Amino acid sequence: MKRNLSIERRNFVKGTAATGAAVWLSPLWMQAKPPSGPVLETTEIPTATHWGSIKAVVRGGDFTKAVPFKDDYPLPMIQALPHRVKARDRVKYPMVREGFLKHGHKSDRSGRGRERFVRVSWEKAFELVARELDRVRKEYGNEAIFAGSVDWHSVGKLHAAPTLLRRMLNLIGGFTDDSGDFSVQAAMTILPHVTGNIEVYDRQTAWPTIIEHTDTIILWGADLLKNNQIGWSPPDHYAYKALAELKKKGGKTIISIDPRRTDTTEYLGAEWVPIRPNTDVAMMLAIAHTLYTEKLYDKAFLDKYTVGFDKFLPYLLGKSDGVEKTPEWAAKITEIDAETIRKIARQMAKGRTMIMSGWAIQRQDHGEQAPWMIVTLASMLGQVGLPGGGFGFSYHYASGGAPQADAPSLPGISAGKNPVKTVIPQAHAVSDLLLNPGKVLDFNGEKIKYPHIRLVYWAGGNPMSHQMDRNRQILAWRRPETIIVNEIYWTSTAKFADIVLPATSTFERNDIDVSSEYTNRYIVAMKQVMEPLYEARSDFDIFAGIAKKLGVEAKFTEGKDEMGWIKHFYAVAQKQAKIKKLPMLDFEAFWKEGVVEFPVPKEAESWVRYGDFRKDPMNNALGTPSGKIEIYSNTIAKFKYDDCLPHPAWFEPAEWLGDRKLAKHYPLHLVSSHPKYRLHSQLDNTWLRDVYEVNGREPMWINPKDAERYGIKEGDVVEVHNKRGRLLAGAVLTDRIREGVILIHEGAWYDPEKPGHRESLCKHGNVNLVTLDKGTSKLAQGNVANTVLVAVKPYRGIPPRVTAFTPPRGG
């Protein structure tokens, strides 16, 4: 039976109407305490989330409902926020693993993930944390402390847990840090060599310009409709307005190159090109070959605005390696026929073309090459810096491409300066760091020697969900003597810690933020919606308490409490606004109103990325050594890496369907895109699971022909496995995934059948039981989450009960 995934397993409109009942009756929800006021007394309190700014509806002191802010879109995720705050898996009190409480850092570390926890007082918890930090830095030096937190912590300029953690550690001598971004490590490392910018978080050509001028849009691994729901800062979802206008205007050719037919492909009626995973660069090279051999490229642009095309050309034509990158060559690799590739190349050269790239295509082996080739293709077309042309790497995130407001910047609390200089690339190297002290790692032209980590402190993230190769990670997680975690919920990371400190949610504290890092249209008051539950404290108060024990409280707080810092941030923005002659409310009026809005200049709607560079490349030189786009990089050439040449190139991935020997045992390529109803693992512990799960497991998309081949029926619980691990998932038969490929969204909470044991089956469907933990290349060391082959079979017998959301013993 084939399934249309545009109709969810549960009718969401019906579910929305019954939200109140769902919240009250769900076994995952519990009323922490009775309402504190009259139930008929209702207020709306402004605050902000990764899904946008909202108004929290509070009835009788209880957070009961979330509604969109101003004219924002009513995303389904915000409806689950009251449920999430009061989930039964809250960490209620400071907790210590039993073995650690008895034996300290000499305890049996294999007890992590399976031992019971013991409640302690905050005073005791602070003493334990301060004692361990003191012990490690005095015995081994500050380099032995690792603060790996750079994850999707709560929005807000003050309660940024990773920043606060670093601030506290810097005051006592520092720590080993990590750099980069787990999501886009490969792209943000290669692109500064190519364009002089990180690109993935930079301003994009404005949407009104695209709607007006673009003839062809190439969506390369980009699902704009799904991923624009979220933002690092609270998004204003401008992209949805833009997509609606794009669809209404029509008349454009839209091509989606992706192993799955995305929501955006469906909505825009785009042509779907179901490419074989991890072969994007081969197809790009073949498009470039067609542009060159059919004389469809812009030689004048290449000569004036780029360097190195002449050094790339021998590779493209096969003169340097004996392999000409023709469409026929690419067809064998991509399984997209040669004539289709030529047709796409000709279409791109026919008019104004914008290549919109998703981040997924750089989360694969040699992931640096795809972004480099996208810039190369755009340069060959000669439209970089023209209205509606060129390339963009952030249209699928936080309303990239929204016209930017004329606004002051809002500062946040500073981490300060780290006296320790050791920094590792975070996307791949965390498990590697813990397992291999003394190892020397190549990274972007440098040599990094891993220190011996004795203590890990994580705040504001869930690495036991997002890190690749879970079983290898469990082994790595046993190496440190002490693991400390600040957490709101009993995530798998908290369960694998020694000391767990209960943190408040966004709704139990005050903060301030701006709307979307791309638009800056609003400054938003994040007012406390409800009193902290149980004994939870804000991250600021937690680290201030630890700092007090370590004798650095005054430097940590600078004499300011929560509201003192928020007023300080606002005052700095006011000073900038005064210089720019922008009106701003005084703080008290702002805090009462909940928002300050800034104007969006008319000219912002016609802003073009690299427009100034195109007009005057001498006075607007790029940040590369040449000041131009570098198709060949002399800098990278000096690194002499065998897995990243000085120009973009095709490298065979470590695992892919073209490896016939490996594919014989593991015949399906697994892709793990971001989920539709979560932010990574956030919100998986809410009733939203009822909308998307299948038989209580994370869904697995499989093509009906593959399902028939492996004896799988709609709704079956299936086992997905390879040499790294095993997980259970629920089968969804759909022609929205190409043959030979399955899709399991990342972020399902890890749920081992045997807690704490390596090689345990995950009962719930955390995809990282089977993913590969290696670096993209010596250049970026990014993650390769989408480079993985697996086998699938129906699960025989009664599936084990899911316990991912059950607190540990004692918790």
Secondary structure as UniProt FT lines:
FT   TURN            5..6
FT   HELIX           12..17
FT   HELIX           19..25
FT   TURN            27..28
FT   TURN            39..40
FT   STRAND          42..49
FT   TURN            50..51
FT   STRAND          52..59
FT   TURN            60..61
FT   STRAND          62..68
FT   TURN            70..71
FT   HELIX           76..79
FT   HELIX           81..85
FT   TURN            88..89
FT   STRAND          95..97
FT   HELIX           98..103
FT   HELIX           104..106
FT   HELIX           109..111
FT   TURN            112..114
FT   STRAND          117..119
FT   HELIX           122..140
FT   HELIX           142..144
FT   STRAND          145..147
FT   HELIX           161..170
FT   TURN            171..173
FT   STRAND          176..179
FT   TURN            182..184
FT   HELIX           185..194
FT   TURN            200..201
FT   HELIX           207..213
FT   STRAND          216..220
FT   HELIX           224..227
FT   TURN            228..229
FT   HELIX           238..249
FT   STRAND          253..257
FT   HELIX           263..268
FT   STRAND          271..273
FT   TURN            277..278
FT   HELIX           280..293
FT   TURN            294..295
FT   HELIX           299..305
FT   STRAND          306..307
FT   HELIX           309..316
FT   TURN            317..321
FT   HELIX           327..334
FT   HELIX           338..350
FT   STRAND          353..357
FT   HELIX           360..362
FT   TURN            365..368
FT   HELIX           369..381
FT   TURN            384..385
FT   TURN            387..388
FT   STRAND          390..392
FT   TURN            395..396
FT   TURN            398..401
FT   STRAND          423..425
FT   HELIX           426..435
FT   TURN            437..438
FT   STRAND          440..443
FT   TURN            444..445
FT   STRAND          446..449
FT   STRAND          455..459
FT   HELIX           463..466
FT   HELIX           470..477
FT   STRAND          482..487
FT   HELIX           492..495
FT   STRAND          499..503
FT   HELIX           506..508
FT   STRAND          511..514
FT   TURN            516..519
FT   STRAND          522..526
FT   TURN            534..535
FT   HELIX           539..549
FT   TURN            550..551
FT   HELIX           553..557
FT   TURN            558..559
FT   HELIX           562..579
FT   TURN            580..581
FT   HELIX           587..593
FT   STRAND          595..597
FT   HELIX           602..606
FT   TURN            609..610
FT   HELIX           611..615
FT   TURN            617..620
FT   TURN            625..626
FT   STRAND          629..630
FT   HELIX           634..639
FT   TURN            657..658
FT   HELIX           660..665
FT   STRAND          668..671
FT   TURN            680..681
FT   TURN            683..685
FT   TURN            687..688
FT   HELIX           689..692
FT   TURN            695..696
FT   STRAND          699..702
FT   HELIX           704..709
FT   TURN            710..711
FT   TURN            714..715
FT   STRAND          717..722
FT   TURN            723..724
FT   STRAND          725..733
FT   TURN            735..736
FT   TURN            739..740
FT   STRAND          741..743
FT   TURN            746..747
FT   TURN            755..756
FT   TURN            758..759
FT   HELIX           767..769
FT   TURN            778..780
FT   TURN            785..786
FT   STRAND          789..794
FT   TURN            804..805
FT   TURN            809..810
//
